Amino acid sequence: MTASRNTTVNIDRIHSELDVVTIPRSYQTELMEQAKHENLVICLSTGSGKTYIAVMLIKEMAHAIRASIRDGGKRTVFLVKTGSDFH
């Protein structure tokens, strides 16, 4: 998935593209599970899958994202630096 400046990414598109991506490494799954319960700042080296962790978390929380705000629904904003790799 390529996202450019001022692009809104549809959660259904993330679902379909994430299903095709490789199996996460154990540390990625562990960090995603921890992020479901608390705020995290994840510091990993380039190419270690930080974006993938974020996308897995968004997918995991899709049910809350789809609900209306009135019904307790959440919203997700995922920002990446211009020029960053976002696949």
Secondary structure, 3 states (H helix, E strand, C coil): CCCCCCCCCCHHHHHHHHCCCCCCCHHHHHHHHHHCCCCCCCCCCCCCCHHHHHHHHHHHCHHHHHCCHHHCCCCCCCCCCCCCCCC
